[in-house]
Amino acid sequence: MLTIHMFPCLSDNYGFLVRDSATGKVACIDTPDATAILAEANKLGWRIDEIWNTHWHPDHASGNQAIEKAMGAVSLGPEEVHARISPLARIVKPGEIVTLGESRAEVMDVAGHTLGHIAFHFAEDQVAFVGDALFALGCGRLFEGTAEQAWNSLSRLMTLPDTTTIYCAHEYTAANARFCATIETDNVALMSRIEDITRLRANNVPTVPTTIGLERATNPFVRADHPSVRAAIGVASDAAAYEAFARVRQMKDKF
């Protein structure tokens, strides 16, 4: 069983400290702000044993070395982090299993935002840490990968059970909601969710985590192949699913 501590850092990032209850081992998922992360760990009385990176962007990996030095943490992640930001003790690839004490996570390929982006799925706890691959009512910009690659990654995430809790790395939900409201205007679940998001953010309450089921029902990026989304964005019914996704992504980029 995992204990997950989430906290805001930088302007809109979230930090995550994850503790394996059986052994007390602690991992930090990404390192957006080493000072904030170390402060939270000290507040909890947790020693950070490992750093798990999802991708190479500085707001996800720039704190590695400071946390390694302060806590003696061992880092792992995709090769792109090792090559571009900070040396890793272990380079992991999709399909591998990584362990935190007695907790096991599968490394998932969620490339698109970056070419080597990975996610960590703890099947037993029904939890996944997805970095910038998937957001509440959104997905990461395609800085390096193709639309087809990103669509395949999102589709891979959508194979997880609806009850899977998704920890994404940014509080982008209110902005995403304003865009989503222009797509599926007749999606009752989406409109209800937007009301909830507006209320939460007015009170400075996080909209993260989300769930696979909630995203499947309301997120037009993962629903790009749905007939109502295709009709709203003007993509033919016989076009490839990734082409519909690409159109949604392009519309959001210009929104």
N, C-alpha and C positions, 0 to 999 in steps of 0.2 A: 504494500500500500504506500502511496505517495502523499506527502504533505507539500502543497504548493503555495508559495508566498509570492504574490504579484504586487508590484509597486510602480508608480510613475517615475520616469527619469527623462532627462533632456526635455525637449519641448513637447513631444507627443509619443515617446517610446514607453514601453513597459519593460521592466526587468522581472526576471523569474528566478527564484531560488527553489529548487526541488529537493526534497529530503526523502530518502528511503526509510520508512518507519522501522523496518526490521533491523537495520544495521546503523542507522544514523548518518550514512553517507549523504553528502550534499553536492549537487551540481548546480552550476549557474548556466542557464540557457542564454547564450549570447552575452556580450559585455558592452552595452551601449555607454555606460558611465561607471567607471571603476570606483570612483569615490562614493557614489550613491549605493552601489552594490555592496561594497565593503561595510558601509554604515548600516545597511539593512541586516547583513549577516551578523555583525557585532551586536546589533539590537536584539536579534533572536538568539544569540549565543551559539550560532552555527559556524562551523569551520567549512569553507568551500574546498572540497576535495577535487572536483573536476569542473572543467569548462567545456560545454558542448556548443559549438558554433553551427549555425544554419547556413550562413553564406558570408562572403568576404567584405561587405560594405562596412565602412568605419563605424557606423552607428550600431553595428552588431558584433564587431570584433576588435575595436581599437583598445578596449580595456583588458585584453588578455594578459599582457605582460605584467601590468601592475597587480592584477589579482594573483597571477602565478607567483610573483615575488612576495606579496603580502601573506598569502595563505599556503604556498607550496602546492597550489592546484596543478593538476595535469590536464592538458587541453586536447580535445579531439574535434574533428570536423572535416569538411570537404577539402580537397587539395587546393582549391582556389584561395582559401584562407592562408594556408601554408605558403603559397607562392606570392601572395600579394599583400598580406598584412602582418602575420606573426607566425613563427615556427610552431608547428603542432607536434605533440608527443605521438599522436596517432592520427593517421589519415583514414577516414572511413568512406565507404561507398554504399550506394543504394543496395538493399537486400541484406546487408550485414545486421547483426544483432549487437547492440551495445548494452552494457549492464551498469546499473548504479546500485551497489549493494546487491540485494536480491531482486531488484526490479529490472525488467528487460524491456528494451525498446527496439523496434525495427527502424532502420534508416530508410527513408522513402525518398525517391527521386521526385522533386517538385521544381525542376529547372524551368526557367522562363524569365523570371525577374533577373536572375543571373544564371549562367550556364551550369554551375555546380551546386545550385541551391538544394538543400536537403531538409527534411522534416524528421522529427522523432515521434514515433507512435508507440505509446505504452498500451498495448492491447488489453492487458488484464485490468488496468485502471481506467480504460476507455478515455484516454487523454492523448492529445497530439499537440506538439509545439511546431508551428508551421512558419515561423519567421515572417517574411513578407510575401509568401506565395499566395496566401488567402487571407482576406480581411473580412470583418463583419460587413456584409453588403458590398464587398469589393474584392479586388485582387491587386497584386503588385504590378507596377508598370513594367513593360517589357524592355528593360535596358539592354539585355544581351540576347535573350532567346527569341524564338519565333512564336507567332500566335498558335501554330499547331502544337509546338512543344508545351506552351503554357496551358493550352486546353487539355492536352493529355495529362499534364500534372494535376490540374484541378479535377479532372475526371477520376484520376487515381485516388485523390482524397475523398471524392464522393462515393467510393466503394466502401468506405468505413461505415460502421453502424451509425444510424441517425443519432444515437445517444452519446456519441463520441464528443467530448468537450474539446473545443479548439481554442488554444491560446495563440493569438496572433500578436504581432509585436508593436502595433501602433494604434492610437486612438484616432482613427480616421472616420468613424462610423457616421457622425452627423453630416459631414461633407458627402460621404458616399450615399447617404439617405436622400439628400437633396437631388442627386443625380438619378437614383433609382426611381424616385417618384415620377420622373418624366418618361419612364419606360413602360412598366406594367401598371397602368393607372387603375385597372380593374382587379388587381391582385389584393384581395381583402386582407390576407395575412401580412402582406408587405405594408399596407397602409396602417394596419394596427401596430405593426412593429415600429414604424416611423413615429407614431404617437408616443410609444414607449421610449424610444431613443431621445426624442425631444424633451420629455420629462426627466429622464435620467441625466442628460447633459446640462439641463438647467440647474440641476442640483449638484453638478460636478461629480456624478457617479459614473464609474467606468461602464462601458458597454461590452467589454471583454471580460471573460471569455464568451464565446458563442458555441453553437453546436452544429454538427453536420446537418442534422434535420432542419434546423432553423435556416441555415444557408440554402439548403436544397429547396426550401419552400419560398424563399424571398429574394435571393441574391441573383440578379440578372446575369452576372458573369458566369455562374455555374449553370444557369438556366438558359443559356444562349440558344440551345437547340430546341427549347420549348416553343410550340407554335405561336403563343401569344407574344413572346419576345421577338421571334422572327418577324411577325407581322408589324410590330411596333418600330422595328429598326429597318424595315424594308429589305430584308434578306429572303431570297426565294427559298421555298420549301425543299428544293432539290440541291441547294448549296451545301457544302460540307459543314459539319458542326463547327469546326475551328474557324471557318469564314464568318459565321455568325458571331462567334466570340470575338474575333478580330474587330468586327464592326462595333460591338459594345465597348471594347477597349479604346478604339479610336474616338468614339463619341465622348467617353469619360475624359480622355486626354485633352479634349477641346472644350470641355464643359466649363 
